[in-house]
């Protein structure tokens, strides 16, 4: 039987490098930094919150697009788990504020999992999966919605007695 996976220790230099790289990638929507060029493998494939797939070239291009500049980009948490000497999974979350299609600012809170592999002595991301973002129901401006984003685990608290009567097809949390 093989060795069990291990969570990285806080002082592990590889884990520190990986987490710092993840932080820079999370901040790239604000800074347009070039970290993706360095940490994504050429055969990288990611899955967006909307469910579409994207390549390294598409991610690099998206980050470089200044028309998509976000603000308040930050990594909330990241944990590294080593499965063997050349394979690691990183589980994390991040947040940013972006412009919606209508021009309004919209918070974006993601939960993600990235797969890192060591190739020719270099740690690279070969796959990424970003969890779906919470979308506010704009068709009910009378509903007061309070978003609680605690480490990007988003919960909505609804105070509107008429919500169920108006749209019974929508999910009601309380």
C-alpha positions in Angstrom: 0.0 0.0 0.0 1.3 3.4 -1.0 2.0 6.4 1.3 -1.0 8.4 2.4 -1.5 11.9 1.2 -0.2 14.6 3.6 -1.3 18.1 4.3 1.7 20.5 3.9 3.3 21.8 7.0 3.3 25.6 7.4 7.1 25.8 7.0 7.2 23.6 3.8 9.1 25.7 1.2 7.2 24.0 -1.7 3.9 24.7 -0.1 4.9 28.3 0.5 5.9 28.7 -3.2 2.6 27.2 -4.3 0.5 29.3 -2.0 2.3 32.5 -3.0 1.8 31.6 -6.7 -1.9 31.0 -6.1 -2.1 34.4 -4.3 -0.5 36.1 -7.3 -2.8 34.3 -9.7 -5.9 35.4 -7.7 -4.6 39.0 -7.7 -3.8 39.0 -11.4 -7.4 40.1 -12.3 -6.5 43.3 -10.5 -2.8 43.7 -11.4 -2.7 42.0 -14.8 0.5 40.3 -13.6 2.1 37.6 -15.7 2.1 34.8 -13.1 -0.2 32.5 -15.2 2.5 32.4 -17.9 4.9 30.9 -15.4 2.7 28.5 -13.3 0.3 27.1 -15.9 1.5 24.1 -17.8 1.3 24.3 -21.6 -1.3 21.5 -21.5 -3.3 23.2 -18.7 -7.1 23.0 -18.8 -9.4 24.8 -16.4 -13.1 24.9 -15.7 -14.7 28.3 -15.1 -17.6 28.9 -12.6 -19.9 29.1 -15.6 -18.8 25.6 -16.7 -16.8 26.4 -19.7 -13.2 25.1 -20.2 -10.2 27.3 -20.7 -6.6 26.8 -21.8 -3.4 28.5 -20.7 -3.4 30.7 -23.7 -7.0 31.8 -23.0 -6.2 32.5 -19.3 -3.1 34.5 -20.2 -5.1 36.6 -22.7 -8.0 37.1 -20.2 -5.7 38.3 -17.5 -4.0 40.7 -20.0 -7.4 42.3 -21.0 -7.4 45.6 -19.1 -11.1 46.1 -19.9 -11.8 43.2 -17.4 -9.9 44.9 -14.5 -11.2 43.9 -11.1 -10.4 45.4 -7.7 -10.1 44.1 -4.2 -8.6 40.8 -5.5 -7.5 38.6 -2.7 -6.9 35.0 -1.8 -8.9 34.0 1.3 -7.3 30.6 2.0 -5.3 27.9 0.4 -4.3 24.5 1.7 -1.8 22.2 0.0 -2.0 18.5 0.1 0.8 16.4 -1.3 -0.1 13.0 -2.8 3.4 12.0 -3.7 6.7 13.8 -4.3 5.5 15.3 -7.6 1.8 15.8 -7.2 -0.2 18.3 -5.1 -3.7 19.5 -4.8 -4.5 23.0 -3.6 -7.9 23.8 -2.1 -8.7 27.4 -1.8 -11.0 30.4 -2.1 -10.7 34.0 -3.3 -12.8 37.1 -3.8 -12.8 40.1 -6.1 -15.1 42.9 -7.2 -15.8 43.0 -11.0 -18.0 45.0 -13.3 -21.2 43.2 -14.3 -22.6 43.5 -17.9 -24.8 46.4 -16.7 -21.7 48.3 -15.3 -22.6 47.7 -11.7 -19.9 46.4 -9.3 -20.5 42.7 -8.4 -18.7 40.7 -5.8 -17.3 37.4 -7.0 -16.4 34.8 -4.5 -14.9 31.5 -5.8 -14.0 28.2 -4.2 -11.4 26.3 -6.3 -9.2 23.2 -6.5 -5.9 23.3 -8.5 -3.8 20.3 -9.4 0.0 20.9 -9.4 2.6 18.5 -10.8 6.4 18.7 -10.7 7.8 18.4 -14.2 11.5 18.6 -14.9 12.0 20.1 -11.5 9.4 22.8 -11.9 6.0 23.0 -10.2 3.1 23.7 -12.6 -0.7 23.7 -12.5 -2.1 21.2 -14.9 -5.8 21.6 -14.0 -8.1 24.0 -12.2 -11.7 23.9 -11.2 -13.5 27.0 -10.0 -16.8 26.6 -8.1 -19.9 28.4 -9.4 -20.5 32.0 -8.2 -23.7 33.0 -6.4 -25.9 35.1 -8.7 -28.2 37.6 -7.1 -31.8 37.5 -8.3 -32.2 41.0 -9.8 -35.8 40.5 -10.7 -36.8 41.1 -7.0 -35.5 44.5 -6.0 -37.9 44.5 -3.1 -36.3 41.5 -1.5 -33.6 42.4 0.9 -30.7 40.1 0.4 -27.9 39.9 2.8 -24.8 38.1 1.5 -22.6 36.5 4.1 -19.3 35.6 2.6 -17.3 33.8 5.2 -14.2 32.3 3.6 -16.2 32.3 0.3 -18.9 30.0 1.6 -21.7 32.1 0.4 -25.1 32.1 2.1 -28.1 34.3 1.3 -30.6 35.3 3.9 -33.9 36.3 2.5 -36.4 38.6 4.3 -39.5 38.8 2.0 -42.8 37.3 2.8 -43.9 37.6 -0.8 -40.9 35.9 -2.4 -42.5 32.4 -2.5 -45.8 33.8 -3.7 -44.2 35.8 -6.5 -41.8 33.1 -7.8 -42.4 29.6 -6.3 -39.9 28.2 -8.9 -36.9 29.9 -7.2 -35.1 28.2 -4.5 -35.9 29.6 -1.1 -33.2 29.2 1.6 -35.4 30.0 4.6 
